[in-house]
Amino acid sequence: MFAGIVYGVMAGALWGVIFLVPRVLSMFSATELMVGRYVAYGIVSLVFLLPVARRVLPRLDRRDWFTLFWLSVAGNLIYYFMLAIAVQRVGVAATSLVIGMLPVLVTLAGSTDHNAVPLRRLALPLAAIVLGVLCNGADVLTARLPADYAQSTGARLLGLGAAVAALLSWSAYAIGNARFLMRRSDMSSHDWSLLMGVTTGALALLTGVLVLGPSAASHHVARPWGWFTLAMFAIAIGASMVGTGLWNAATRRLPLTLGGQMIIFETIFALFYGFCYDARLPRPLELAAIFLLLGGVAGSSWAHAARHAPEHPG
């Protein structure tokens, strides 16, 4: 169980970077960021998949391919598109704190699974997480945001709505992916990550051709494409490939309810990176949200540790 928690924290540290990229590359649209990230992810995954393709591909049935398709769309394409929109409108901190609500949804989905901790024992931790997200929403709607963020209430609500959409798509991915890995225990986490990468990359390339292709010829604004390419491959290898592999390894070692709690570390690291980039300290409501989220995860982890501890230690 301890190894699963470590893998979950490491995945969160890598995934936290993806929140910073739309902020740093704000001159690129959410669609361009999504396509760039996952085309790079697909290329890297394909390089690693080719040597083992003859062993892995024949083991997939129609249900597996369908699972790959919908997980790629929900957990990658839709998720990052919505995340990029939210970051560019309300900022890294606000977006990551909304997505920090994910443990609540995953815990509720896994509450009936075998060996799950009863929800009554998680009531206070989950309430703290919910209250933390509410503090974050209040901060976004009342704070004075930098000029390059959304200024009107409607635009800020649109940014929060995009963050909620990212939350829902990631929740569907986290639950579906965990249950697939439990069902297909013969499929290694690494091989599944590579298959996911290639599938997502193909879908992202198709999206780029259909959506970005018609407007590419008329777009002559000079932008830092070198930095864009470098960032896309950096997060493709670090966040998408290594991070997903670590997350799959954590998923195999933890019950679904605790696995959901580990996703909060993505939020914590995203906050740290975002505050460092903006060179500022958290505002009071942001600080309250952070402490509530951390407290909720700590309480949930303690409940799981007590649930799975030996009855007769020593």
VOPAGU-2260 file (C-alpha; in pm, 1 decimal, decimal comma):
REM VOPAGU-2260
SITE   aa  ch    i         X         Y         Z
SITE  MET   A    0       0,0       0,0       0,0
SITE  PHE   A    1     286,2     238,8      83,6
SITE  ALA   A    2     439,9     182,7    -261,0
SITE  GLY   A    3     107,7     271,2    -422,4
SITE  ILE   A    4      94,9     601,2    -232,3
SITE  VAL   A    5     452,1     685,4    -337,3
SITE  TYR   A    6     370,3     613,4    -701,3
SITE  GLY   A    7      59,8     832,0    -672,8
SITE  VAL   A    8     258,8    1125,3    -530,1
SITE  MET   A    9     522,7    1094,2    -805,0
SITE  ALA   A   10     252,9    1091,1   -1072,3
SITE  GLY   A   11     100,6    1404,3    -917,1
SITE  ALA   A   12     437,2    1583,2    -928,7
SITE  LEU   A   13     466,2    1515,1   -1301,0
SITE  TRP   A   14     102,2    1585,2   -1381,6
SITE  GLY   A   15     114,6    1917,9   -1200,8
SITE  VAL   A   16     334,9    2052,1   -1481,7
SITE  ILE   A   17      53,9    2028,2   -1736,3
SITE  PHE   A   18    -134,2    2309,0   -1557,6
SITE  LEU   A   19     159,2    2544,3   -1601,7
SITE  VAL   A   20     204,5    2492,2   -1976,3
SITE  PRO   A   21    -114,0    2677,5   -2088,5
SITE  ARG   A   22      -8,0    2968,0   -1863,9
SITE  VAL   A   23     346,5    2984,5   -2004,0
SITE  LEU   A   24     229,9    2933,5   -2364,9
SITE  SER   A   25     -75,8    3156,2   -2340,5
SITE  MET   A   26     -24,4    3273,6   -2701,5
SITE  PHE   A   27    -139,2    2930,2   -2820,0
SITE  SER   A   28    -503,8    2823,0   -2819,8
SITE  ALA   A   29    -643,9    2540,7   -2609,8
SITE  THR   A   30    -692,2    2331,2   -2925,0
SITE  GLU   A   31    -330,9    2381,8   -3033,6
SITE  LEU   A   32    -204,9    2286,2   -2688,6
SITE  MET   A   33    -421,6    1975,8   -2677,8
SITE  VAL   A   34    -323,9    1860,8   -3027,2
SITE  GLY   A   35      44,2    1938,5   -2972,8
SITE  ARG   A   36      63,1    1755,8   -2642,7
SITE  TYR   A   37    -103,3    1437,4   -2757,9
SITE  VAL   A   38      54,3    1414,6   -3101,8
SITE  ALA   A   39     390,7    1429,3   -2922,9
SITE  TYR   A   40     263,6    1172,6   -2671,7
SITE  GLY   A   41     153,6     946,7   -2956,3
SITE  ILE   A   42     491,5     967,7   -3131,3
SITE  VAL   A   43     684,4     884,3   -2814,3
SITE  SER   A   44     446,4     599,6   -2727,1
SITE  LEU   A   45     469,7     455,0   -3077,9
SITE  VAL   A   46     850,2     441,6   -3057,5
SITE  PHE   A   47     828,5     234,3   -2738,0
SITE  LEU   A   48     532,3      23,3   -2853,8
SITE  LEU   A   49     679,3     -97,6   -3183,6
SITE  PRO   A   50     928,9    -346,4   -3027,5
SITE  VAL   A   51     651,3    -515,9   -2827,0
SITE  ALA   A   52     358,4    -468,4   -3066,7
SITE  ARG   A   53     352,8    -832,2   -3183,0
SITE  ARG   A   54     316,6    -945,3   -2823,4
SITE  VAL   A   55      66,1    -681,9   -2707,1
SITE  LEU   A   56    -172,0    -617,6   -2998,3
SITE  PRO   A   57    -304,8    -974,5   -3044,5
SITE  ARG   A   58    -420,9    -974,1   -2681,7
SITE  LEU   A   59    -668,2    -690,1   -2740,7
SITE  ASP   A   60   -1029,5    -765,5   -2817,9
SITE  ARG   A   61   -1305,1    -536,3   -2943,2
SITE  ARG   A   62   -1400,4    -433,6   -2590,3
SITE  ASP   A   63   -1040,3    -334,3   -2515,5
SITE  TRP   A   64   -1020,9    -115,3   -2827,0
SITE  PHE   A   65   -1347,7      54,6   -2736,7
SITE  THR   A   66   -1213,2     118,4   -2384,9
SITE  LEU   A   67    -894,1     266,3   -2531,8
SITE  PHE   A   68   -1099,1     496,8   -2753,0
SITE  TRP   A   69   -1328,9     640,9   -2487,0
SITE  LEU   A   70   -1058,2     669,5   -2221,4
SITE  SER   A   71    -836,1     853,5   -2470,7
SITE  VAL   A   72   -1114,1    1096,8   -2557,3
SITE  ALA   A   73   -1238,4    1157,1   -2202,2
SITE  GLY   A   74    -917,4    1138,1   -2000,7
SITE  ASN   A   75    -686,5    1305,0   -2250,8
SITE  LEU   A   76    -837,6    1509,9   -2532,3
SITE  ILE   A   77   -1144,5    1658,8   -2361,7
SITE  TYR   A   78    -968,4    1685,6   -2026,3
SITE  TYR   A   79    -670,2    1886,6   -2148,1
SITE  PHE   A   80    -872,2    2100,9   -2385,7
SITE  MET   A   81   -1100,0    2209,2   -2101,1
SITE  LEU   A   82    -807,9    2244,9   -1860,1
SITE  ALA   A   83    -624,3    2477,7   -2100,3
SITE  ILE   A   84    -935,7    2694,3   -2143,6
SITE  ALA   A   85    -975,8    2720,6   -1765,3
SITE  VAL   A   86    -609,1    2802,2   -1697,4
SITE  GLN   A   87    -606,5    3076,7   -1958,6
SITE  ARG   A   88    -920,6    3236,2   -1811,4
SITE  VAL   A   89    -897,2    3196,8   -1433,3
SITE  GLY   A   90    -541,6    3077,5   -1369,9
SITE  VAL   A   91    -346,4    2772,4   -1257,7
SITE  ALA   A   92    -449,6    2786,7    -891,9
SITE  ALA   A   93    -823,8    2816,1    -952,5
SITE  THR   A   94    -825,7    2542,9   -1217,5
SITE  SER   A   95    -620,1    2297,4   -1015,8
SITE  LEU   A   96    -835,0    2350,3    -707,5
SITE  VAL   A   97   -1156,1    2277,2    -899,6
SITE  ILE   A   98   -1003,6    1958,8   -1038,5
SITE  GLY   A   99    -901,3    1881,7    -680,9
SITE  MET   A  100   -1267,5    1789,0    -635,5
SITE  LEU   A  101   -1191,2    1468,7    -825,0
SITE  PRO   A  102   -1129,9    1256,6    -512,1
SITE  VAL   A  103   -1488,8    1321,2    -404,1
SITE  LEU   A  104   -1633,8    1184,4    -727,4
SITE  VAL   A  105   -1396,8     887,4    -743,6
SITE  THR   A  106   -1459,5     801,4    -378,4
SITE  LEU   A  107   -1836,0     808,5    -430,1
SITE  ALA   A  108   -1800,9     587,5    -737,6
SITE  GLY   A  109   -1586,4     336,7    -548,9
SITE  SER   A  110   -1787,3     336,5    -227,8
SITE  THR   A  111   -1959,4       7,7    -312,9
SITE  ASP   A  112   -1643,3    -173,3    -423,7
SITE  HIS   A  113   -1506,1    -465,4    -226,7
SITE  ASN   A  114   -1279,1    -359,5      60,6
SITE  ALA   A  115   -1381,1       7,6      31,4
SITE  VAL   A  116   -1389,4     224,0     342,8
SITE  PRO   A  117   -1750,2     305,5     448,3
SITE  LEU   A  118   -1853,1     655,1     342,7
SITE  ARG   A  119   -1949,6     750,3     699,1
SITE  ARG   A  120   -1580,2     725,0     794,2
SITE  LEU   A  121   -1489,4     955,4     505,6
SITE  ALA   A  122   -1761,1    1214,1     568,8
SITE  LEU   A  123   -1537,8    1474,9     736,1
SITE  PRO   A  124   -1245,3    1445,5     489,5
SITE  LEU   A  125   -1479,0    1468,1     192,4
SITE  ALA   A  126   -1661,8    1764,2     348,2
SITE  ALA   A  127   -1326,6    1941,4     389,2
SITE  ILE   A  128   -1245,6    1885,3      20,8
SITE  VAL   A  129   -1584,4    2019,3     -87,3
SITE  LEU   A  130   -1549,0    2324,1     136,7
SITE  GLY   A  131   -1202,7    2385,7      -5,5
SITE  VAL   A  132   -1338,0    2389,7    -359,2
SITE  LEU   A  133   -1612,9    2633,5    -252,1
SITE  CYS   A  134   -1348,6    2866,5    -106,5
SITE  ASN   A  135   -1169,4    2851,7    -437,9
SITE  GLY   A  136   -1482,0    2944,1    -632,5
SITE  ALA   A  137   -1546,8    3239,5    -403,3
SITE  ASP   A  138   -1188,9    3357,8    -454,8
SITE  VAL   A  139   -1214,3    3343,3    -834,5
SITE  LEU   A  140   -1536,9    3545,5    -840,9
SITE  THR   A  141   -1422,3    3814,2    -594,8
SITE  ALA   A  142   -1044,5    3852,8    -641,5
SITE  ARG   A  143    -873,4    4105,3    -864,9
SITE  LEU   A  144    -716,5    3886,6   -1134,0
SITE  PRO   A  145    -425,8    3990,0   -1362,7
SITE  ALA   A  146    -517,4    4168,8   -1684,8
SITE  ASP   A  147    -451,1    3864,2   -1905,7
SITE  TYR   A  148    -717,2    3661,6   -1722,0
SITE  ALA   A  149   -1095,6    3688,2   -1751,4
SITE  GLN   A  150   -1230,2    4007,4   -1593,5
SITE  SER   A  151   -1609,1    3986,9   -1619,8
SITE  THR   A  152   -1813,1    3758,5   -1396,4
SITE  GLY   A  153   -1950,6    3574,8   -1698,5
SITE  ALA   A  154   -1603,7    3506,5   -1839,6
SITE  ARG   A  155   -1482,0    3385,3   -1500,4
SITE  LEU   A  156   -1781,1    3154,4   -1469,4
SITE  LEU   A  157   -1697,1    3020,7   -1816,3
SITE  GLY   A  158   -1345,4    2945,2   -1694,7
SITE  LEU   A  159   -1477,7    2770,5   -1384,6
SITE  GLY   A  160   -1724,2    2579,4   -1601,6
SITE  ALA   A  161   -1439,3    2456,8   -1821,3
SITE  ALA   A  162   -1256,2    2343,1   -1507,4
SITE  VAL   A  163   -1567,8    2152,4   -1395,9
SITE  ALA   A  164   -1590,7    1988,8   -1739,6
SITE  ALA   A  165   -1225,3    1884,5   -1706,9
SITE  LEU   A  166   -1306,3    1746,7   -1362,6
SITE  LEU   A  167   -1594,1    1534,8   -1494,2
SITE  SER   A  168   -1397,0    1397,6   -1789,2
SITE  TRP   A  169   -1099,9    1311,7   -1566,3
SITE  SER   A  170   -1329,9    1143,1   -1316,1
SITE  ALA   A  171   -1472,6     922,0   -1589,8
SITE  TYR   A  172   -1119,4     834,5   -1697,3
SITE  ALA   A  173    -991,8     761,5   -1345,5
SITE  ILE   A  174   -1283,4     530,2   -1266,0
SITE  GLY   A  175   -1290,9     355,5   -1604,0
SITE  ASN   A  176    -913,6     308,2   -1618,4
SITE  ALA   A  177    -894,2     167,3   -1265,0
SITE  ARG   A  178   -1170,9     -81,4   -1331,1
SITE  PHE   A  179   -1018,8    -190,3   -1661,2
SITE  LEU   A  180    -681,6    -260,2   -1496,5
SITE  MET   A  181    -856,4    -461,1   -1226,1
SITE  ARG   A  182   -1040,4    -663,3   -1489,9
SITE  ARG   A  183    -735,1    -716,7   -1712,3
SITE  SER   A  184    -472,4    -807,4   -1455,0
SITE  ASP   A  185    -273,2    -976,0   -1735,0
SITE  MET   A  186    -214,9    -637,4   -1903,8
SITE  SER   A  187      90,0    -454,0   -1770,5
SITE  SER   A  188      51,5     -88,5   -1673,8
SITE  HIS   A  189     336,0       5,4   -1908,9
SITE  ASP   A  190     185,4    -165,7   -2213,6
SITE  TRP   A  191    -155,3     -13,0   -2143,6
SITE  SER   A  192       0,9     334,2   -2115,7
SITE  LEU   A  193     172,1     290,5   -2453,7
SITE  LEU   A  194    -150,0     175,2   -2617,5
SITE  MET   A  195    -330,5     471,5   -2467,1
SITE  GLY   A  196     -62,4     705,4   -2598,0
SITE  VAL   A  197     -76,9     577,9   -2954,6
SITE  THR   A  198    -456,6     584,5   -2960,5
SITE  THR   A  199    -468,4     936,9   -2817,8
SITE  GLY   A  200    -198,3    1055,3   -3057,8
SITE  ALA   A  201    -390,2     927,5   -3360,5
SITE  LEU   A  202    -710,2    1096,7   -3242,5
SITE  ALA   A  203    -523,5    1421,4   -3170,3
SITE  LEU   A  204    -363,8    1419,2   -3515,2
SITE  LEU   A  205    -704,5    1369,3   -3676,6
SITE  THR   A  206    -843,5    1656,0   -3466,1
SITE  GLY   A  207    -555,8    1879,0   -3570,9
SITE  VAL   A  208    -610,4    1807,8   -3940,6
SITE  LEU   A  209    -985,5    1866,6   -3922,3
SITE  VAL   A  210    -992,0    2165,3   -3684,9
SITE  LEU   A  211    -658,0    2344,2   -3719,5
SITE  GLY   A  212    -573,1    2256,0   -4078,8
SITE  PRO   A  213    -818,9    2492,9   -4254,1
SITE  SER   A  214    -698,4    2794,9   -4052,7
SITE  ALA   A  215    -324,8    2719,7   -4054,3
SITE  ALA   A  216    -256,2    2881,8   -4390,6
SITE  SER   A  217    -407,9    3214,3   -4285,7
SITE  HIS   A  218    -232,3    3231,0   -3946,6
SITE  HIS   A  219      91,7    3428,7   -3989,6
SITE  VAL   A  220     150,9    3558,2   -3635,0
SITE  ALA   A  221     506,3    3485,7   -3521,0
SITE  ARG   A  222     498,8    3260,1   -3218,1
SITE  PRO   A  223     766,3    3059,2   -3030,3
SITE  TRP   A  224     713,1    2727,3   -3205,8
SITE  GLY   A  225    1049,9    2596,9   -3086,6
SITE  TRP   A  226     950,2    2637,5   -2721,4
SITE  PHE   A  227     607,5    2497,0   -2802,5
SITE  THR   A  228     757,5    2179,8   -2953,8
SITE  LEU   A  229    1002,3    2138,5   -2665,3
SITE  ALA   A  230     723,8    2179,7   -2406,5
SITE  MET   A  231     495,3    1936,1   -2587,0
SITE  PHE   A  232     755,3    1659,2   -2594,2
SITE  ALA   A  233     860,1    1732,8   -2235,1
SITE  ILE   A  234     508,9    1681,1   -2101,6
SITE  ALA   A  235     452,7    1392,7   -2344,8
SITE  ILE   A  236     742,5    1202,5   -2189,3
SITE  GLY   A  237     723,6    1328,4   -1831,8
SITE  ALA   A  238     354,7    1379,3   -1763,9
SITE  SER   A  239     174,7    1163,9   -2018,9
SITE  MET   A  240     404,3     864,1   -2044,8
SITE  VAL   A  241     595,9     837,7   -1716,3
SITE  GLY   A  242     317,2     997,3   -1511,3
SITE  THR   A  243      49,1     767,7   -1652,3
SITE  GLY   A  244     270,5     464,7   -1595,9
SITE  LEU   A  245     321,0     565,2   -1232,2
SITE  TRP   A  246     -50,9     625,4   -1191,7
SITE  ASN   A  247    -136,4     283,0   -1335,3
SITE  ALA   A  248     114,7     125,8   -1096,5
SITE  ALA   A  249     -48,9     310,3    -806,7
SITE  THR   A  250    -396,9     205,6    -923,5
SITE  ARG   A  251    -302,7    -162,4    -905,6
SITE  ARG   A  252    -184,2    -128,4    -545,1
SITE  LEU   A  253    -461,8      83,5    -393,2
SITE  PRO   A  254    -840,1      46,4    -347,0
SITE  LEU   A  255   -1036,4     276,4    -576,7
SITE  THR   A  256   -1142,2     508,2    -293,7
SITE  LEU   A  257    -782,1     567,7    -178,8
SITE  GLY   A  258    -652,4     579,9    -534,6
SITE  GLY   A  259    -890,9     866,6    -599,1
SITE  GLN   A  260    -746,1    1058,2    -304,4
SITE  MET   A  261    -394,8    1036,3    -449,6
SITE  ILE   A  262    -498,6    1248,9    -746,1
SITE  ILE   A  263    -504,3    1545,7    -508,0
SITE  PHE   A  264    -125,1    1559,6    -529,9
SITE  GLU   A  265    -162,5    1672,3    -890,5
SITE  THR   A  266    -345,2    1974,7    -748,9
SITE  ILE   A  267     -85,8    2039,2    -478,8
SITE  PHE   A  268     206,1    2035,1    -720,1
SITE  ALA   A  269      15,0    2244,0    -975,8
SITE  LEU   A  270     -44,6    2506,5    -705,8
SITE  PHE   A  271     322,9    2509,4    -613,2
SITE  TYR   A  272     434,8    2548,1    -975,0
SITE  GLY   A  273     173,9    2815,8   -1045,2
SITE  PHE   A  274     260,4    3030,2    -742,3
SITE  CYS   A  275     630,5    3003,3    -824,8
SITE  TYR   A  276     571,3    3110,5   -1185,5
SITE  ASP   A  277     352,3    3405,3   -1084,0
SITE  ALA   A  278     596,6    3489,9    -801,6
SITE  ARG   A  279     321,4    3543,0    -547,3
SITE  LEU   A  280     179,7    3394,0    -229,1
SITE  PRO   A  281    -171,5    3245,8    -206,6
SITE  ARG   A  282    -459,7    3481,2    -133,3
SITE  PRO   A  283    -649,2    3413,0     194,0
SITE  LEU   A  284    -930,8    3214,2      32,3
SITE  GLU   A  285    -681,2    3021,5    -179,4
SITE  LEU   A  286    -481,3    2940,0     132,2
SITE  ALA   A  287    -796,2    2818,8     308,9
SITE  ALA   A  288    -880,6    2601,1       8,8
SITE  ILE   A  289    -532,6    2447,1       6,1
SITE  PHE   A  290    -540,5    2359,7     376,9
SITE  LEU   A  291    -890,4    2213,3     348,3
SITE  LEU   A  292    -792,5    1998,0      51,3
SITE  LEU   A  293    -473,5    1876,9     218,2
SITE  GLY   A  294    -661,7    1809,1     541,0
SITE  GLY   A  295    -928,0    1614,8     355,4
SITE  VAL   A  296    -673,4    1394,4     180,4
SITE  ALA   A  297    -476,8    1338,1     502,1
SITE  GLY   A  298    -796,6    1238,4     684,3
SITE  SER   A  299    -898,1    1002,9     406,6
SITE  SER   A  300    -552,1     842,9     394,9
SITE  TRP   A  301    -563,6     791,1     772,0
SITE  ALA   A  302    -905,6     625,0     743,6
SITE  HIS   A  303    -774,0     389,1     476,7
SITE  ALA   A  304    -460,0     308,4     676,1
SITE  ALA   A  305    -672,6     224,6     981,4
SITE  ARG   A  306    -909,5      15,5     766,5
SITE  HIS   A  307    -630,5    -195,2     617,1
SITE  ALA   A  308    -403,6    -221,7     921,7
SITE  PRO   A  309    -347,3    -573,7    1063,8
SITE  GLU   A  310    -578,4    -662,8    1349,7
SITE  HIS   A  311    -289,9    -816,3    1550,7
SITE  PRO   A  312      27,0    -617,2    1472,9
SITE  GLY   A  313     356,3    -776,6    1561,8
